[in-house]
C-alpha cells in the first residue's frame, strides 16, 4: 500500500516539475517549438501539394503557403534554380532540422539546456 502511494506521489511531482520546466526553460522550448511547427508544416505542404493544384483557392492550402512562404523565401537563394518547388520545401525542412540541432548544441555548450 505504501509503495502505491509513493508511486502516485512520484507521478504527481513529476508532472509538476515538467510544467515548471517548461516555464523555467521557455527560452529553449519556444524557439524549438516554432522551428518544429515550421518544419512539420513544410512537410505537410509538400504532401498536400500531391493532391492540390499550386494556385488553388483552398483555404487549407493557402494557410500552409502563408505560414511557410517566409521560410521558403530564405531557402530559395541558397538552392539551385533548376529544382522544383517541392524540392525547395524539402530542403527547407532539412535546414530547419539542422537549425534545431544547432539550437540544442548552443544551449548544451552554454549549459542552459533543460535536464
C-alpha positions as CSV (number, residue, x, y, z in Angstrom):
1,X,0.0,0.0,0.0
2,X,2.8,2.4,0.9
3,X,4.6,1.6,-2.4
4,X,1.5,2.5,-4.4
5,X,1.1,5.8,-2.5
6,X,4.8,6.6,-3.1
7,X,4.5,5.9,-6.8
8,X,1.4,8.1,-7.0
9,X,3.2,10.9,-5.2
10,X,6.2,10.5,-7.6
11,X,3.9,10.8,-10.6
12,X,2.3,13.9,-9.2
13,X,5.6,15.6,-8.5
14,X,7.0,14.7,-11.9
15,X,4.0,16.4,-13.7
16,X,4.6,19.5,-11.6
17,X,8.3,19.5,-12.4
18,X,7.5,19.1,-16.1
19,X,5.3,22.1,-16.3
20,X,7.7,24.2,-14.2
21,X,10.5,23.0,-16.6
22,X,8.5,24.5,-19.5
23,X,8.2,27.8,-17.7
24,X,11.8,27.9,-16.5
25,X,13.4,26.9,-19.8
26,X,11.0,28.9,-22.1
27,X,14.0,30.4,-23.9
28,X,14.8,26.9,-25.2
29,X,11.3,25.5,-25.7
30,X,9.8,28.4,-27.5
31,X,12.2,28.7,-30.4
32,X,12.5,24.9,-30.6
33,X,8.7,24.6,-30.8
34,X,8.4,27.4,-33.5
35,X,11.1,25.6,-35.6
36,X,9.3,22.3,-35.2
37,X,6.0,23.7,-36.2
38,X,7.5,25.3,-39.3
39,X,9.4,22.1,-40.2
40,X,6.3,19.9,-40.0
41,X,4.1,22.5,-41.7
42,X,6.6,22.4,-44.6
43,X,6.3,18.6,-44.7
44,X,2.5,18.9,-44.7
45,X,2.7,21.4,-47.6
46,X,4.9,19.0,-49.6
47,X,2.4,16.2,-49.0
48,X,-0.6,18.4,-49.7
49,X,1.0,19.5,-53.0
50,X,0.5,16.0,-54.3
51,X,-3.3,16.5,-54.3
52,X,-3.8,20.2,-54.6
53,X,-3.1,22.5,-57.5
54,X,-0.3,25.0,-56.9
55,X,-2.6,28.1,-57.3
56,X,-5.6,26.6,-55.5
57,X,-8.0,28.8,-53.6
58,X,-8.4,26.0,-51.0
59,X,-8.2,27.7,-47.5
60,X,-6.0,24.9,-46.1
61,X,-3.5,25.2,-48.9
62,X,-3.5,29.0,-48.6
63,X,-2.8,28.6,-44.8
64,X,0.1,26.2,-45.4
65,X,1.5,28.6,-48.1
66,X,1.1,31.7,-45.9
67,X,2.8,30.1,-42.9
68,X,5.7,28.6,-44.8
69,X,6.4,31.2,-47.5
70,X,8.8,33.2,-45.3
71,X,10.9,30.1,-44.7
72,X,10.9,29.2,-48.4
73,X,11.9,32.8,-49.3
74,X,15.0,32.4,-47.1
75,X,15.9,29.0,-48.7
76,X,15.4,29.9,-52.3
77,X,18.6,32.0,-52.7
78,X,20.8,29.1,-51.4
79,X,19.1,26.4,-53.5
80,X,19.9,25.8,-57.2
81,X,17.4,27.5,-59.6
82,X,16.8,24.3,-61.5
83,X,14.9,22.4,-58.8
84,X,11.1,22.1,-58.4
85,X,9.3,24.0,-55.7
86,X,8.6,20.8,-53.7
87,X,12.4,20.1,-53.5
88,X,12.9,23.6,-52.2
89,X,10.3,22.9,-49.5
90,X,12.1,19.7,-48.6
91,X,15.4,21.5,-48.5
92,X,13.8,24.0,-46.1
93,X,12.8,21.0,-43.9
94,X,16.4,19.9,-43.8
95,X,17.6,23.4,-43.0
96,X,15.1,23.8,-40.2
97,X,16.1,20.4,-38.8
98,X,19.8,21.4,-38.7
99,X,18.8,24.7,-37.2
100,X,17.1,22.8,-34.4
101,X,20.2,20.7,-33.8
102,X,22.3,23.8,-33.8
103,X,20.0,25.4,-31.2
104,X,20.3,22.4,-29.0
105,X,24.1,22.4,-29.3
106,X,24.3,26.1,-28.5
107,X,22.3,25.6,-25.3
108,X,24.3,22.5,-24.4
109,X,27.6,24.4,-24.8
110,X,26.1,27.3,-22.7
111,X,25.0,24.7,-20.1
112,X,21.4,26.0,-20.0
113,X,19.6,23.1,-21.7
114,X,16.7,21.5,-19.7
115,X,17.6,18.3,-17.9
